[in-house]
Amino acid sequence: MRIKQSIEKVPGGLMVVPLMLGALINTIDQMHIPFIMNILQALGAAPNADGNYEMLMIGGFTEELFKTGALTLIGLFLFCAGSQMDLRVGGRALKKGILLTTSKYLTGLAVGLLFGYFFDPMNGLLGLSTIAIIAAMTNGNGGMYAALTGQYGNRSDVGAVSVLSLNDGPFLTLMALGMMGSSFPVIAFIAVLLPIGIGMLLGNLDPEIRDFLRPGELLPVPFFAFALGAGMNLANFFNPDVVGAGVLLGVMTVVLTGGVGILVFKLFKEKSQIAPVAEASTAGNAAATPAAIAAAATVAANSGMMSAAEAQSYHDIVNIATAQISLATLTTAVLCPIAVILMDKYQRSKGIDGKQE
């Protein structure tokens, strides 16, 4: 059976398919079907706090891995992703990486700020939140970027992916929320950044450690995706607001972050615009950001820098924001390659070969 190949045919499949599967099983659990609960009871499973029996709440390694282990697995992913951030990139690639990362982040931040000003930042237009907007618009799909620039771009375009790795994970989103007035203590930033920082340090000190940890940039993704889905109801994905918000997020990411990136590249005299268009996507792992932000909010509440009610508001939007970002991932996975192909045709009509430095 070619299970992996089938999953990878779905845009962002390694994130989206396990997420949906976890949500499906959790939805069945929440229906409390007597037949299933009777089997679990007969097998000796313990009831949950509500007195019901659930397939993913049977204790042991199963519950820890598939139900409650999302944050640990996300931490492992961030550690391994940090180890792949090469500080010794070439000058041209470094320049492009900085331009792409900065323009994408500032665009997502600006849209998030404007949204929070005009709408409810936690549950505004179409149920969108500033967390969902910033996470989706600032975190690009590195694998897609590398594939598209490898086919249509030049060597420095591809090399910029080392710098783009800096936007992996929740740190930039957390920093943006701090700018917008949320009171996160320094320790909350350290708690998010430390796995990335240690991974980066080790990966740059020893290339063999970087090679050893490289599989960890991908391997934990389907596992934390399933665990995130196991806290969601499948109905989230069929909510018209969620569908509309996810598609809108995807379109905004392609149009706005791609458009601003093109303007920045032109401002800095770069002939080819393939790279900024190739980066105008949403990474599948961005769906993990709301859960990580909620964990940071818990740290802030425990330290007294955030009220329990404010921290709870972050927890309350995790499921819907995760679903919206997942749908944005699917949307950009379709639109971004099309945009790159159109840009390549346009450039060639103007005598510009994107493969030339």
N, C-alpha and C positions, 0 to 999 in steps of 0.2 A: 504493500500500500504506500502511496506517495502522499502521506499526510502533510508533511512539511511543505512540499511543493504546492499543494492545494491551498494551504493557509497563506502562503506567500503570494498567491494570485490576488488575494484581497489587499487593497491598499492599506498599509500599516497593519497587516494581518497578524504579525506576531504579538502585537499589542491588542488589537481590536477583537480578534476571534476568542482568545482566552478570556478577555473582559466580558464579552457577551455570554460565553459559556458559564462563567462564574455567576453572572447575573441570572441566567436561566435556572441554574440549580438552586440559587438562593430564592428565586421567585417561587419555585416548587416547594421549597422548605417553608416559605411564609404562607403558603396555601393550607398548610397543616392537614395534608391528605391522610385520613385515618389509616389506609392500607400501609402507607410508607411508615407512619409513626408506629404502627403496631409491630412492623418488622424490626424497626430500630429498638423498640422496647423489649422485644423478645430476644434480641441479641445482647441485651444488657446495657444499652446506651443510657446515659444519665439525661434527665430532662433539663432544659434551659431554665432561666429565671422565670419564664412565663408558664412553665409546666409542660411545654411542648417538646417534641423530639425533632431534631433537624439532622440531615445527612452530613452537613459540614460542621456540626457541633458535637462531635463524638469524642473529643479529647485527643491526647497523644500527638504524634507527629502530624497526623492528618489535619487536625484543627489548626495547629501552629503554622503549617505550610500553606494550606488552602483557604483559611478563614481569617486568621489574625496576624499573619506574617508579612503583610504588605510593607510596613515601614522598615523592617529589618532588611527585606529584599531590595527596597529602594535605596537604602543606605549602602548596601553592597554594590548596587549598580553605580551609584555616584562615586564610590571609591575607585571602581575599575575605570569608569569614564574619565575621572581625573588623571589616572595614570597614562592615558593616551594623549594628554595635552602636551605637545612637544614645544618647549620654549626655544628650541634651536631651529626655528623655521627661517627660510630665506627672506631677504629684505622685501622683495616684491610680493611674495606670498603673505608676509607679515602685514604689509601695508593694506592689501586687499582684505585680509582677515579682520583687521581693525575697522576698516571702513564698513564692511558688511555687518559685523557684530554691533557696532555703534549705531548705524542707521536703523537696523532692525529693532534694536532695543528701544531707542528713543521714539521710534514710530509707535511701537506697541505701548510704551509708557504714555505718550501724548494722547492716544486714543482712549486708554484707560482713564486718564485724568479727566478728559472731556466727558466721558461717559459718567464717571462718578459725580461730575459737576451738574450735569443735566438730568440724570436719573438716579434711582436708588443704587448705590454701589454694590449692594448685596443681592438685590433681586429687581433689576430694572427692566428695560425693554426686552421682551421675549424671555424674561427670566435670566438674562445675562448678568454676570457679576464682573467687577474689575479683575478679580483673580482669573476668571476664565479668559477674559480678553487679553490680559498681559501675558499669561502663560502660553496661550495659543499663538499670539502674534510675535513673541520674542524668541521662541524656541523652535529652530528650524530642523528639518529632517536631514541629518548629516549624511546618511546613506544615500538618500535621493540626490543631495547636492553633489556628492562625490561621483555618482553615476552620471548625472547630467553634465557636469563640467568635464568629466573624463571623455564624454562623447562629443560635446560641442565646444568645450572651453580649452584653455591652454594650461601649461604646467603650473603656473603661479595661481591660477584659479583653483585647481585641485589642491595645491598646497595650503591654501587659506583655510581648509577644513580643520587644521590643527588649532587655529585661533577660534574658529566657530564653536569648537567643543566647549569653550568657556560658558556658553549659554545653556549647556545641559543642566537640567535640574532646577530646583526652586529658588536658588539664591538670588538671582536678579529680580524675580517676582517679589520675593520677600523684601528686597531693598526698595523696590518701587512702592510697595504698600507702606513702608516706613516713611518714604517721601510724602505720601498722601495722608499722613497723620496717624497711622496706626502705631501704637507704642510697643515695639518689640525691644526687649533688652538686648544688650550686646551678646549675652550668652546664647540667645536664640539664633543670632547670625552665626556665631561660632559653631553651634550645634549642627547647623545645616552645612556650613562651609568646611568643617574639619575633615570629613571623609574625602571630599574632593581635594582639599589641600594636601593631605597625607598621601593620597594616591598620586597627585601631581609630583610631589617631591620624590617619591620612590621611583616613579616612572622616568623622571629626568636624571636621577642619580645612576640608575642601572637599566640599560636597554633590555636586559634579560627579564627583569621584573615587569617592564612594560609588555613584552611579548607574552609573559606568563599570564598577565591580567587581561590581555586583549579579549579573550572569549567572554570575560565577565561583563563586557560592555553590552553584550547581546543576550547572554544566557539567562540572566535573572528576569528579563522583560516579560516573557509570557507567564512567569510564576507570580510576579507582583501584580500583573494585569488581572490574572484570575482572582487573586485575593482581593483586589479592589472591586472587581465585579461581584464578588461574594458578599459585598455589603450593599449591593444595589438591587433594585427591582427592575425586571426587564421592561416594565411599563414606562420607565424613564426614557427609553430609547424611542418609544412610539408616541410620546407626548409631542403634540404639534409645536409647542413652544420650543422644546429641546431641538427638534429637527430644524425648525426655522432658525434658531439661534446658532446651531452648529454650522449650517450652510452659510449663514451670514458671516460668521467668524472666519470660515475658510475663504470666502470671497474677499473679505477685508484684508486678510493676510496676504493673499496673492496680489491684489491690486495696490494696496497702500504700502506694504513693506517692500514689494517689488518696485513700485513707482518711485518711492523715496530713495531706494538703493540705486536706481538708474540715475537719478538726479545727482546723487553724491558722487557716483563714479564719473559722471560727465564733469562735475566740478573739479575733480582731481585728475582730469585729463586722461582717463582710461578709455581707450577706443572701443573695446568690446564690453557689452552690457550683459553677457551671458551669466556671469556669476551672481549679480544681484537678483536676477529673475529665478535662477536655480535655487536661491536661498529663500524664496518667497513661499515657504511651506510651513506646516505645523508638524512637529515631531510626535510620533506616537507616544513616546515616553513623557511628553508634556502632560498627559492625562494623570500622571502621578503627582503633579505639583499641588493641586488642591489638598490632598491628604497630607503632604509634607507641610504646607502652610498651616493647616489645622493643628498639626503636632507642635509647630512653633508657637502657635497661639496658646496652646496649653502651657508651654514653658513660660510665656509672658504672663498668663493668669496666675500661675503658681508663684511668680516672683512679685506679684502685686502691681505690675506695670500695665495690666489690662484687666478690665472687669471680667468676671465669669460669664456675664451675658454677652459681651463682645466676643470672647473666645468661643462661646457656643455658636454664635452666628457664623463663624468660619466653619465649624463642624457641620452646621446645618446645610451648607451649600456644596459640600464635598461631592455628593452623589450626582447632583444635576450638573455641576461644573465639569465633572469627569466625563459625563455623557456628552456634553456640548463639545468639549475639546476632542473627544474621540471622533465625533462626526466632522469636526473641522479638519482633523487629520485625513479622513476619507476624502473630503472635498478638495483639499489642496493636493492630495496625491493624484487626483484626476486633472486639476486645472494647471498645476505648476509645470509638468512636462509639456503640456500643450502651449503654455506661454513661452517656454524656452524654445520650442520648435519655431513658433511664430517670430520670436526675436532673432533667431539664427537666420531665417529666411529674409527678414527685413534688413539685417546687417549685410548679408551677402548681396542684396540688391543695391546696397550703397558701397560695395567693394570692400567690406570689412570681413576678414576671416577670423572668427572667434578662436581658432586654434593657434593663431600666431600671437606671440608675445608683443 
